[in-house]
Amino acid sequence: MAALSNEQKERYKRQIAVVGEDGQEKIGKTRLLIAGAGGLGNTAALFAAMAGFGSIRIIDPDRIEETNLNRQLLYREADIGRPKADTAAKALHAMNSSIDVEPVTAAIGTTPVRDLIRGIDVVIDGLDNYPARFLLADAAWKCGIPFIHGAVEGFYGQVCTIIPKISPCLRCIVPNPPPVRETPIIGVTTGIIGCVQVTEAIKLATGSGIPTSDHLWLWDGSRQKSDRLKIERIPACHICGKDEYQIRAGERMS
Ligand SMILES: [Zn+2]
């Protein structure tokens, strides 16, 4: 494994004090897909870039609107009308020029999902609707790629790190998803949840700490309170249920 350069040792000095040089090298070799360049995706991408994740692919179909600016911290007023993925990539590169950032201006589903996750080590869910989440989470599960789920509404948020063959899948964790709609949100909630998602990614990359893979972590900013909800596999689940699990044993996309 290539050693860190002197510049990297200096840049990540305070983080290396936590995860070690070996951990920092592992972060540098971890390839992230950040799905969505909205509130969650912006926060997650910013902290992932600062942490030194060596490769970040970020996908979003939209252009920046004025209403995004209460929470999407990579964008400025002058960016209104520009594509989110490209603008986010430029901001991330300005933050950390030593990492690779690949913007993809497309919606989940219009780009083949398996192509999108090919070569990816960890997926961070910054999406705003469950049909797209299920599409991506199902593919990540089948390909053995961890999927760090995050969702927000108002003062509330939730995070779960779905590790294929270990955790229940997203369909078991959220069996009754809310309908697709414009979600009310304060910016700090996306900040908190996006940061927790990157904390999970750092743990996965380095082996430090314990991932949130056997429960759903819930955040209630209105009372400054967090909670843990036990999650379980639904036996008949067509993604992670027992029969499907046995059929898929050994099946892993390269
Ligand atoms: Zn399932």
Boltz pocket constraint, residues with backbone or C-beta under 6 A from the ligand:
constraints:
  - pocket:
      binder: B
      contacts: [[A, 168], [A, 169], [A, 170], [A, 171], [A, 172], [A, 173], [A, 233], [A, 234], [A, 237], [A, 238], [A, 239], [A, 240], [A, 241]]
      max_distance: 6.0
